[in-house]
Amino acid sequence: MLRKALWVFLKPLITLITNLLNPEIGEEVLVELKKFNRKEPCWVKVVTKITIILRQLYADEVITAFDKEFWVFEIVEDANFSRLLNSVGVDLERLWMTEQQREDFCVMNFGKLCGPRSAGATFFLHKKDESKPATQDNLVVAVATVDSYDMEVLSYPRPYVDNNVWLAARQYRLVIPKQ
């Protein structure tokens, strides 16, 4: 009787030690054991919902201006500026452009900004004060509209933390430098 009781206790312990020492699965077993000890769910697959907000345009082309390469995205789900820019997942300090760079980019890549389906508005990240870091308080989003008749670039700044939702149906574009 004692032997059976000891085996009921020792068998799972021996299996655990064997699995921990196994070079193929030992690390995974240790991670899950730590979760178990903290009374967290263990040995379950965590599924997170991924929402796609932006679609990259011209992925097979190199879009350049002033010796930099750029990505052009189209908004495919309604979102505000901070959600759009956070979905890119890159340090904000690397995403901003000067006003002159923005205007040059619009002139040099005019055809990519006013495509047949675009509403004509393109978003660029810009700093209020270029000497300060790229924080939410120091950033604005320049909304540039390109007039297809005379290639005039009109832009007006909007706060980065603006809660206005930009509609995907309007197919707005977002331009950011490649890293």
C-alpha positions as CSV (number, residue, x, y, z in Angstrom):
1,M,0.0,0.0,0.0
2,L,2.8,2.4,0.9
3,R,4.6,1.5,-2.3
4,K,1.6,2.4,-4.4
5,A,1.1,5.7,-2.6
6,L,4.7,6.7,-3.1
7,W,4.6,5.8,-6.8
8,V,1.5,8.0,-7.2
9,F,3.5,10.9,-5.7
10,L,6.9,10.1,-7.3
11,K,5.9,9.3,-10.9
12,P,4.8,12.8,-11.8
13,L,7.9,14.2,-10.1
14,I,10.2,11.9,-12.0
15,T,8.4,12.8,-15.3
16,L,8.8,16.5,-14.5
17,I,12.5,16.2,-13.8
18,T,13.0,14.1,-16.9
19,N,11.3,16.7,-19.0
20,L,13.2,19.6,-17.5
21,L,16.5,17.8,-18.3
22,N,15.4,17.1,-21.9
23,P,17.3,19.6,-24.1
24,E,14.5,19.7,-26.7
25,I,11.6,20.6,-24.4
26,G,13.3,21.6,-21.1
27,E,13.1,25.3,-21.6
28,E,9.4,25.2,-22.5
29,V,8.6,23.0,-19.5
30,L,10.4,25.4,-17.2
31,V,8.5,28.4,-18.5
32,E,5.2,26.6,-18.1
33,L,6.2,25.4,-14.6
34,K,6.9,28.9,-13.5
35,K,3.5,30.0,-14.8
36,F,1.9,27.1,-12.8
37,N,3.7,28.2,-9.6
38,R,2.4,31.7,-10.1
39,K,-1.1,30.3,-10.6
40,E,-1.3,31.6,-14.1
41,P,-2.8,29.7,-17.0
42,C,-0.2,27.3,-18.4
43,W,0.0,25.0,-21.4
44,V,-2.5,27.0,-23.2
45,K,-2.0,28.8,-26.5
46,V,-2.5,32.5,-26.2
47,V,-4.2,34.0,-29.3
48,T,-4.1,37.7,-29.8
49,K,-6.3,39.5,-32.2
50,I,-4.3,41.3,-34.8
51,T,-6.0,44.2,-36.6
52,I,-4.5,45.4,-39.8
53,I,-4.9,49.1,-40.1
54,L,-2.5,49.9,-42.9
55,R,-1.7,48.3,-46.3
56,Q,1.6,49.0,-47.9
57,L,1.4,50.4,-51.4
58,Y,4.1,50.1,-54.0
59,A,5.8,47.3,-52.1
60,D,7.8,46.2,-55.2
61,E,9.1,49.7,-55.9
62,V,11.7,51.8,-54.2
63,I,10.3,55.2,-53.4
64,T,13.0,57.8,-52.8
65,A,13.4,61.4,-52.1
66,F,16.4,63.4,-50.8
67,D,18.6,60.2,-50.5
68,K,16.1,58.4,-48.3
69,E,13.7,55.5,-49.0
70,F,10.1,55.7,-47.9
71,W,7.1,53.5,-47.4
72,V,3.6,54.6,-48.5
73,F,0.7,53.0,-46.7
74,E,-3.1,53.2,-47.4
75,I,-5.5,53.2,-44.4
76,V,-7.7,50.1,-44.5
77,E,-9.4,50.5,-41.1
78,D,-10.8,53.6,-39.5
79,A,-8.3,55.0,-37.0
80,N,-6.9,58.2,-35.3
81,F,-3.3,59.3,-35.8
82,S,-1.7,57.8,-32.8
83,R,-3.3,54.4,-33.6
84,L,-2.1,54.6,-37.2
85,L,1.5,55.5,-36.3
86,N,1.7,53.1,-33.4
87,S,0.6,50.3,-35.8
88,V,3.8,50.8,-37.7
89,G,5.7,49.9,-34.6
90,V,8.8,52.0,-35.1
91,D,10.4,54.7,-32.9
92,L,8.6,58.0,-33.5
93,E,12.0,59.8,-33.6
94,R,12.7,58.0,-36.9
95,L,9.4,58.8,-38.6
96,W,9.2,62.5,-38.8
97,M,10.1,64.7,-41.7
98,T,10.9,68.4,-42.0
99,E,8.4,70.7,-43.8
100,Q,10.8,71.1,-46.8
101,Q,11.3,67.3,-47.0
102,R,7.5,66.8,-47.0
103,E,7.0,69.3,-49.8
104,D,9.9,67.8,-51.9
105,F,8.5,64.3,-51.4
106,C,5.1,65.4,-52.6
107,V,6.5,67.0,-55.7
108,M,8.9,64.1,-56.5
109,N,6.3,61.4,-55.9
110,F,3.2,63.2,-57.0
111,G,1.7,60.2,-58.8
112,K,1.9,58.0,-55.8
113,L,0.0,60.5,-53.6
114,C,-3.0,61.1,-55.9
115,G,-3.8,57.7,-57.3
116,P,-7.1,56.9,-58.9
117,R,-8.7,55.7,-55.6
118,S,-7.1,58.1,-53.2
119,A,-9.0,61.0,-51.6
120,G,-5.8,63.1,-52.1
121,A,-4.9,63.5,-48.5
122,T,-1.6,62.1,-47.3
123,F,-0.3,62.1,-43.7
124,F,3.3,63.0,-42.7
125,L,4.7,63.1,-39.2
126,H,6.3,66.5,-38.3
127,K,8.0,68.0,-35.2
128,K,6.8,71.3,-33.8
129,D,10.3,72.0,-32.6
130,E,13.0,70.1,-34.4
131,S,15.5,70.5,-31.5
132,K,13.3,68.7,-29.1
133,P,12.7,64.9,-28.9
134,A,9.8,63.3,-30.8
135,T,7.2,63.1,-28.0
136,Q,3.5,63.2,-28.4
137,D,3.5,66.8,-27.3
138,N,6.1,67.8,-29.8
139,L,4.6,66.0,-32.8
140,V,2.0,67.0,-35.3
141,V,0.7,65.2,-38.3
142,A,0.8,67.3,-41.5
143,V,-2.1,66.5,-43.7
144,A,-1.0,67.2,-47.3
145,T,-3.5,67.4,-50.1
146,V,-2.2,67.3,-53.6
147,D,-4.1,69.2,-56.2
148,S,-3.9,67.2,-59.4
149,Y,-4.4,70.2,-61.7
150,D,-1.4,72.3,-60.7
151,M,0.6,70.0,-58.4
152,E,0.1,72.4,-55.5
153,V,0.9,70.9,-52.1
154,L,-1.3,72.3,-49.3
155,S,-0.7,71.1,-45.8
156,Y,-2.1,71.8,-42.4
157,P,-0.9,70.4,-39.1
158,R,-3.1,68.3,-36.8
159,P,-2.2,67.3,-33.2
160,Y,-0.6,63.9,-32.9
161,V,-3.1,63.1,-30.1
162,D,-6.0,64.2,-32.2
163,N,-9.0,61.9,-31.6
164,N,-10.6,62.4,-35.0
165,V,-11.1,59.1,-36.7
166,W,-9.9,59.0,-40.3
167,L,-12.1,56.9,-42.5
168,A,-10.6,54.0,-44.4
169,A,-13.2,54.5,-47.1
170,R,-11.5,57.7,-48.1
171,Q,-8.2,55.7,-48.7
172,Y,-5.9,58.3,-47.0
173,R,-2.2,57.6,-47.3
174,L,0.6,57.7,-44.7
175,V,4.2,58.2,-45.7
176,I,7.1,57.3,-43.4
177,P,10.8,56.9,-43.9
178,K,12.2,53.4,-44.0
179,Q,14.5,52.5,-41.1
